[in-house]
Amino acid sequence: MKGIILFGHGARNPDWAQPFHRIRASMERQQPGALIELGFLELMRPTLDEAIDSLAARGVTEISIVPIFMAAGSHVRKDLPLLVGAALDRHPNLAVDIVAPVGEADYVIDAMAKYALD
């Protein structure tokens, strides 16, 4: 069974996470029954560890982590793999894939360019 985690930095202001909730809701509308969790690096919950543990407890064996970042900075290149490694120590039967940050997808860049031009 597969699951998806939308991974973000986190912020002190809880309203900051609203776009994450909107993305998740859109995904659930597009694919009812999809197992999707939010996971944050710091300052917010659920943490990435909590998101991984939640999916594993629901029987998920494959997780795709989607960084909701503009680009692969140190949080995506360094912090995220370390967190995933620790999670795999707890859940050795999981397969975890970290995909490219959403901001690096060509169609996302094109959508942002269109937005800026409009």
C-alpha positions in Angstrom: 0.0 0.0 0.0 1.3 3.5 -0.9 1.2 6.8 0.9 2.3 10.3 0.3 3.7 12.9 2.6 3.6 16.6 1.8 6.8 17.8 3.5 7.2 21.5 4.5 9.5 23.6 6.7 6.9 24.7 9.3 6.3 28.1 10.8 5.1 29.6 14.1 1.9 30.9 12.5 -0.6 28.1 12.1 -2.1 29.9 9.1 1.1 29.3 7.2 0.1 25.7 6.7 -3.2 26.4 5.0 -1.8 25.9 1.4 -0.6 22.4 2.5 -4.2 21.6 3.7 -5.5 22.9 0.4 -3.1 20.8 -1.6 -4.0 17.7 0.4 -7.7 18.4 -0.1 -7.3 18.8 -3.8 -5.3 15.5 -4.0 -8.1 13.8 -2.0 -10.7 15.1 -4.4 -8.7 13.9 -7.4 -7.9 10.5 -5.9 -10.4 9.6 -3.2 -9.0 7.1 -0.7 -5.4 8.3 -1.2 -3.3 8.1 2.0 -1.8 11.5 2.4 -0.2 13.1 5.4 1.4 16.4 6.1 4.8 16.4 7.8 6.9 19.4 8.9 10.6 19.9 9.7 10.1 22.1 12.6 7.7 24.4 14.5 4.5 22.5 13.4 2.9 19.2 13.8 2.7 16.6 12.6 6.4 16.2 12.3 7.8 14.1 9.5 8.4 11.3 12.0 4.8 11.5 13.1 3.6 11.4 9.5 5.7 8.4 8.6 4.7 6.6 11.8 1.0 7.3 11.0 1.2 5.9 7.5 3.2 2.9 8.7 0.5 2.2 11.4 -2.1 2.2 8.6 -0.3 -0.5 6.7 1.5 1.6 4.2 4.7 0.0 2.9 5.7 2.6 0.3 5.9 6.3 0.9 6.6 9.1 -1.5 7.8 12.3 0.2 7.0 15.4 -1.8 8.9 18.5 -0.6 6.7 21.6 -0.9 9.8 23.7 -1.4 10.8 26.0 -4.3 14.2 24.2 -4.6 16.4 21.6 -3.1 18.3 23.5 -0.4 20.0 22.1 2.6 16.7 21.1 4.3 15.8 18.9 1.3 19.4 17.7 0.5 20.7 17.1 4.0 18.0 17.2 6.7 15.3 15.2 4.9 17.5 12.2 4.1 18.7 12.1 7.7 15.1 12.1 9.0 14.2 9.4 6.5 17.1 7.3 7.5 16.0 7.4 11.2 12.5 6.5 10.2 13.8 3.5 8.2 15.6 2.4 11.3 12.2 2.3 13.1 10.3 0.9 10.1 12.8 -1.3 8.2 10.0 -2.7 5.9 9.2 0.7 4.5 10.3 1.9 1.1 10.7 5.7 1.0 11.2 7.8 -2.1 12.0 11.5 -1.9 10.9 13.2 -5.0 12.1 16.6 -6.4 10.8 19.7 -4.7 7.5 20.9 -6.2 9.1 24.2 -7.2 11.5 22.4 -9.6 8.7 20.8 -11.7 8.5 22.5 -15.2 4.7 22.8 -15.1 4.8 24.4 -11.7 7.4 26.9 -12.9 5.2 27.6 -15.9 2.1 28.1 -13.7 4.0 30.5 -11.5 5.2 32.4 -14.5 1.7 32.7 -15.9 0.5 33.9 -12.5 3.2 36.5 -12.3 2.4 37.7 -15.9 -1.3 37.9 -15.2 
